[in-house]
Amino acid sequence: MNKTFRAALAGLVTSTAMLSAACAEDIKVGLLLPYSGVYAALGQDIDDAFALGLATFGADSGATFEIVREDDEVKPPVGLAKTKKLILQDEVDVMVGVVSSGVLGAIRDTVDGAGVPLIVANAGNDEATGEACSPFITRISFSNQQVNRPMGKWMVDQGVKKVFTIAPDYAAGRQMIDAFTTGFTAAGGEVVGQEWPAFQKTQDFGPFLANAKASGADAVYVFFAGGEAISFVKQYDSFGMKAELPLYGSGFLTSALYVEAQGPAAEGVITALHYVPTLDNPENAAFVAAFKEKTGRIPSEYAVHGYDSARALVEAVKAGATDRETLAAALPKVSFTGPRGELRIDPATNNIVQPIHVYETVAGADGLTQKVLATLPAEADPVNGCAMPAAVN
């Protein structure tokens, strides 16, 4: 082999190796979640499912994914400090996470100003994809109004004409109930009374339940989550109201993450959510089986947020995104069929568009489970003041 040919061959091998290295991009992901405090279980579900999603979908992306984890402690100032660290010190290409709407509100301007794409894997505050929207923020979870608004018409169609509402007195509680009442009254229903218990301070729901019972309503519609949901459902049952005044609500009321703690009190409660683990489709069957094998748990709605966030990131990379700018441009264009059904992003708001599932909590062979009663069509949120800048092309 002459020297010229050997040199050319060596150059070809070197060029091929360099090309392979260039194709195998290293994407650094900043995972900002609560790993301590009241929402630690939610953060862990998202984290476990995000890792599962990367393992499931990332192999053929041509990229490797490095994860830097930070605990926001469900505290806006802490979340802001950790965001600055991820952006400036760790130099992440993309951020994923945020459970608390308060934390999301605190970090919004920093993320937007730095031009770092953020995949929202939980926080549902309407403003994030409304008046505070950003071309760098793409929500893969839900919005507060999205989960509740279609339930209003569905309940009227089932013959429920008068409703009494109860929710904790903070932003998410009011947004969820306002969305429900908008849909309910537009369909011809009447809200006969409302109560707003103090958030995270109310131990005894008895006075609110007494007012609901005396209101003449056909049913009660509520939003509660976490520990408050467990307490409320148990007290509603012990008050003896379910038989004469059926309980409906946002699906966070009977989340798979903590429904077993509610026990038989949750049976018969009908709620609406974007995901339940009993959805009958092949994508969900695969997800539930893989998540159970990995964690020993049934996946919650929080888990599916993490799983689908990983899928969205991988799809953006497969479309050619390699850095902050190209990821921010590619993420809002992602669409796929996942455990929840067909998902897409509304380009007017960067908010997810997805079906909503109405389900009843029932007793199953291995404990409480979810009986899906209806799947309501996917519907994009109103723009709510979002004027999406053209900063990302």
N, C-alpha and C positions, 0 to 999 in steps of 0.2 A: 504493500500500500504506500503510494508516494506521499511525500510530506504535504503537498497541496491538498490532496484528498482527505488526509487525516485531519488537517486544520479545519477544513470545511465541515467535516463530520463532527468534530469537537464543537465547532460553533453552532451547528444545528442542535446538538444535544443540549448545549447551554441555553440556547434560545427557547427550546421546548420546555426545559425546566423552569425558566423564568416565566414563560407563559402559563404553565401549570400553577406556579406560585401566585401569579397575578389573578388567576381565576378563583383560587381558593382564598377568598377574602376573609379577613378576621373582623367580625362585627362585634364591637364591644357594647354590651347592653347594661344599662343601669336599672336595676330592679328596685323601685322605691315602694316599700310595703310596710304595714305595721307587723313587726315580729314580736312585739310586746304590747301589753295593755289590752283594752276591751275588745279590740278587733284582731287580735293575734291569730285566732283560728281562721278568720277570713283570709288574712295574709298568707297563712301557710297553705290553704287550699289553692290560692292563686299561684303561689310559688311552685308547689308540687306539680300542678297541671301545666304550668308554663314549661317546666323542664321536660315533662312528658311530651308536650307538643313539639318542642325542638327535636327531641329524640325520634318522634314519629315522622315528622315532615322535613326535617332539616338535612337528612343524609344526602339527598340529591340536589341540594341547593348550590353546591360548589363553595360553600362558606363554612367557616367555623365560628362558633358563638361563645364569646367570653362574657360571663355574668359577674357584675359587681353589685352586691346586695347592700342596701342601706335601710335601716329601721326609722320610719318617720314618727313612730310612737303615737300616731293619731294626733299630733300637735302641729298646727300650721307653722310656727316658728322653726321647729325642728325639721319639718319637711322642707322648708325653704333653705335652711342651712345645708341639709343633705343634698338637695338639688344642685346648689352651687358647687359643692364638692364633686359631685358626679360630672358636672359639665366642665368645670375649670381644672380640677386636679386629676380626675380619672379620664377626662376627655372621651366620654362615652359617645358612641355614634347615635344611640337612640335610648330613650327612657321608656320603661313599661311599669304600670302599676297604678298606685294611688287609690286607696279605698275610701278615704274621707273626702267629702265635697269641700270641707273647710281647707284641707291641705291642697286640694286642686286649685281652689281660688287663690291660695297664698303663693303658689309657684307659677301661676299662669303667665304673668308678665316676664318672669325670668326665662322661662322656656321659650316664649315667643320672641323675646329680645335677643336671645342667644341663637335662635334658629335651630334648636335641637328638637327633633321630632319626639312627641310623647304619645304613646299608645295608652289610652285610659282603659284600665282593666277592671274598673268598678265604679268609681264616683259618678253619681247620676244627676248632679245639679244641672238644671236646665240651662243656666247661663253659659256653661262651658261650650255648648254647641248652639248658643243663642247670641245674646248681645256681647258676650266675652269670647266668641269663637276666634280661632286662630288657624292659619294654614299649617301650623306645626303640631296641632292637637287633633288626633283622630280617636274617636271613642268606639271601642269594640264591645262594650258592656250593655248599657241601656241608658235611657234618660228617665227621670222621675215621671214625667207626663206620659211617656210612651207606654209604660207598663200599665197605667191606670185608665187612660182615656177610653180605650175601646171597651173596657168592662162596663161602662155606663150603659151603652146601647145594648150590650148582650144581656144585662140584667133586666132591662125594660122588656126585651124580647121574651124573656122567661116569665114575664108577668109581675115583676117587682116594680111597683109604681111609686112607693114612698120609702125613703131611706133616711136613717140617722147616721151621721158620720162621727168618728172619733179618731184622733191622731195626735201625737206629741207636738207641742208647740215649738217647732223649729223649722228651718227652711225646707228640709226634705218632707216633713210631715205636711206642711201647707201646700207644697207643690204637688204632692201626690193626690191629696184630697181635692185640691182645686181642679186638677186634670180630670179626676173621676166625675166630679159634680158638673163640669162643663159637658162631658159626654152624656151624662145621665139626664140632665135637664134638656139638652138639645134633642134627645130621643123622646121627650115627653114625661120624664120622671120628675118627682118633687122631693127636694131635700127638706125634711120637716124639722131638723135640728142638727146642731154641730157642737162638739166639745173638743177642747184643746188642752189636755193635761200637760203639766209642766214636764219638759223633757228630762229624763234620767233622775227625776226627783219624786215621781208619783209611785207610791207603793200600793195604795188602795184605790182601785178603779170603781168601787161600789157606787159612789155618788153619780158618776158618769153613766154607769149602767142603769141606775134607777131612772135617770132622765130619759135614756133611750127607751126603756120599757114603757114609760108613760107618754111617749111622743106620738103614738098611733102609727108608727112606721111599720112597713112590711118586713124590713130587714135592717141590719146594721152593716155598714161598710167601714173598714178601718185600715190604717197603716201602722204597724209596729214591726220592729226588727230586734234580733238579739234577745237579751235578757228580758226586755220589756214585752216582747212578743210571747215569750214563755209565760210570764206572769199574767198577761192579759187573757190569753186563751184559757188558762187554768181558772182564772176568776170568772170569766164569762160562763164557763161550764158549771162551776160551783154555784153561780147565781141562778142556775136553772132556766136560762133564757133560750138555749138553742132550739128547743122544740117549738116554741111559739114565735121566736124572732131569730131567723137564721143568720149566721155570721158569714159575711163575705169580706174580701180585702185584697190588697196587694199580696202577691205570693211570698214576699219576705216574711209574712206573718207565720207561715208554716214551712219555712225553708227546710230542705233535707238535712241541712247542717245541724239543726237542733230540734227537729220535730219529735224525735224520740223522747226528749226531755219534757215535752208537753203531754205525752202519753195519750190515753183515751180521750182527753179533753179536746184534742185536735180532730177527732173523727167527725166527719160531716161538714167541716169548714170548707168553703169553696173560695178559691183565690185565683188570681191571674198572674202569670210571670212569663218571661221569655225563655225559661228553661226549667224542665223537671227531668229527673233521671229515668223516668219510665216512658219517655217519648219513643215511639216505635219507628225507627229508621236505622239503616245499617251503620251510618256514621256514629250515631249515639250508642248503638250496641257495642261497637268497637271501642269507643271512648270509655264507657262504663266498665267494660271488662278490663281494659288496660289500667285505668285508674284504681280499680279495686285490687288488681294484682300488685300495683306499685305501693299503695298506701294502706290497703285493708279497709278503706272507707268507700261509701257511696258518694259519687261526685255531687256537689251542690252547684247552684248557679254561679257561685264565686269561682269554683274550679273550672267551669266551662269558659269563664272570662279569660282565665290564664291560658287555657288550651287554645282557644281561638285567637288570642293575642299572639301566641307563638306562630300559629298558622299564618296569620296576616303578615307578620314580619318575614317569615320564610317566603311567602308569595311575592312580597315586595323585592326581596333579594333575587329571587328567580326571574323577576322582570327586569333585572339589571341594576338595581339600587346597590350602592357600595358605601355611601357616606351620608352625612347629615342631610345635605341638600337633596340628593336623589331619593333617599328614604322618605323624606317629608313629601316629595312629589308623588312617590309611588303608592304610599299607604292608602290615601283616599280612593285610589282606583282599584283596590283589591275587592274581589268578590269570590265566594266559594260556598259550597254546601257543607255544613258542619253538623254537630249534634243537635243544634237548635232548629236546623232547616236551612233555607237559602238566606245568605247574608250578603249585604252590599253596603256601601257607604254613600250617603247623600252628599254630592259635591257642593251643595249650597250651604251645608253646615258642618260637614265632616262627622256627622253622627251616624251610628249604625241604623240600618233599616232591617227589621226582622219580624217574624210572626210572633204573636202572643198566644200563650196556651192557658186555657181555663181548666183547672183541675180540682178535684175533691180529695181530701185526705181520708183514706180508708184503712181498715185493718187488713193486713196481708199475712201470708204464711210465716214470714220472718220479721214481723213488726209492721209499723205504719208504712204506707206507701201512697203513691199518687195515681188516681184514676183520671185520665185526661178526658174532659167532657167536650171540649171544642178547641179548635185552633183558629184564631182570628187572623185575618189577612195582615200582611206586613204593610205598614203605613208610615211614611216619612213625617217627622215632626214639622210643625210650622217653623219658619226661619227665626221667629222670636227676636228680631233685631240684628241677626247675623248679617254682616256685609263682608263676605269672605274676601280678604285682600288677595291680590294677585302676586304675592311675594314668592310663591313656589310654582314653578311651571313643569 
